[in-house]
């Protein structure tokens, strides 16, 4: 699977596939604050499986990439899931970015994104878009610092037991 560079020497990017879903369960539990915000209930094994089973309209497994951020001890401490050429050709969609609560605030998310954006540019990708739950203010602050701007509002969207309005953000590469 494809990998991209990261500037933090103690971490490595690993391409993940469906059989890796059980390895994501501890990360989902370490990010339970987000999962509860998004779904209204704590994460379980099905949460990790869904990362490899859900695709946007018109997209398949071949269009989705899931990258794990692996610490020196082999544990996954972060995740970046994306879909190529969605919602249109030349634009990639970031479906999820999660960093273990114990590792937040150390520059991992920024380094992960920097490496990802560099790799996307090398693939001639022109734009990146993503959705942020309106109530997820820390994520909105993070993405604005990464030069993302509001494109539109979407919703309400049902996720788990909750309904959300979503801010669709985008940036050129």
N, C-alpha and C positions, 0 to 999 in steps of 0.2 A: 504494500500500500504506500501511497505517497506520504512523504514527510516534508516538513519545512523547518528552517533553522530557528533556533531560539538563542538569545544572547546570554542566558544564565547558565553557567557551566555545571551547576549541580542538578540540572533538569534536562530531560530529553522528551522530544515529541514522539509519540507512538501512534501509528494508524491503527484504529480499532475496527473490528467487524462483529457481527452478531454473536459469535461464540464468546466474545469478550464481555458480554453484558453482565455476567456475575461479578466480574472485577470492578464494575462501576457501582455496585450496590453500596459499598462503604463510602464512596464519594457522595452519592446521593444522600446518604444518611448524614454525612458531614456538612451537607448543604441543605439540611432539612428546613432551615429558615426560608429559603427560596421556594422549595417544593410546597411547603404549607401555604405560602403567599400565593403561589400559582394555582395549586390544586385544591387547597382547603383541607388537606389531610397529609399525614407524614408519608415519606417515600417507602416503597416496598420493592421487591424484586421486579414486579411488573413495570415500575417506573423506568428502570434501566433498560429493560427489553424494548420498551416503546421507542427509545432513542434510535433503534435500528429497524423499527417496523413502521413508523409513521413518515409519510412523505407528502409534500405539497401536491396539489392537483397537477397532473401531467408529468410527475417526476417518479422515478423508480429508485431502487436500491443503488443502481449504478451512478446516480446523480448525487447521492448523499455521502459526505465524508465526516467521519467522527475521529477527532484527534484527542488522544489522552496526553496530559502533562504528567510525566513520570518523575518522581523524586529518586534520589540516589539509591534508596532502599527498595525501589521497584514499585512502591505504592503510587496509585494514581491520585494526584492532588488537584487536578484540573481537567477540564473538558471543553473542547470547542467543536460544535457540530455545525455543518454548513451544507448548503445545497447549491450546486453549480447551475448557472444559467437560469436562475429563478429570481425574480418573477419574469425576467426576459433575458435574452442572449446578452452576454457581456457583463452581466450583473450576478453576483453571488449573494445568497441570503445566509446570514448567521442565524441559525436556529436556536443555539444555546451556547452560552459561555458560563461556566461555573468554576469557582475556585473554592477549595476546602476552607471553611471558616478559620481554621488554625493557620492558614497560609495567606490570608487576605492582608492587604496593606503592605506587601513586600515587593510590589512591582511585578508580580507574576502575570497578572492579567494583561498589563501593558506590554510586557516582553512577548507574551504569547501572541497578542494581536499584531505587534510590530513584525514578528517573524511571518505570521500568516499573511499580512498585507504585502510584505516583500515578495513572498512566494506567489501571491495572486498576480502582482504586477509582472512577474516573470512568465506568467501564463496568459498575458495580454488581457486580463480582466480589467474592466474600466471602472466598475462601481461595486459598492457593497451596501446592502440594506439589511435591516433587522427590525424586530418589534420589541418594544419595552412596555411592560405593564404600567399603566398610569401610576399605580401606587408604589412602584419600585423606584423610589427617588434615588437611592445610591447608584443603581444601574444607569439611570438617566444622566446623573452627574458624570459617571465614568465615560459613557459613550460621547457625551458632549466634549469632554477633554480629548477624545480621540477624533475630534473634528466632524462628528456626525451632526446632521441638522434635521429638524422635523420636516417630513415629507407630507404626512397626512395622519389622520386619526382613523382607526378601524375598530369595529365592534358594534355591539357587545359580542364577545367571543366566549363560548363555554369551554372551560378547562377544568376537568375534575368536577367538583361540586360548586365551582365559582364562575361568575360572569365577569369579564374584564373589558375595559376599553384599552386599546393598545396604541401607543405612539409609534408610527413607522418612521424610522430614521434612516438616512442615507448619507453617503459621502463618495466622492470621486477618489480614484487612486492615482 
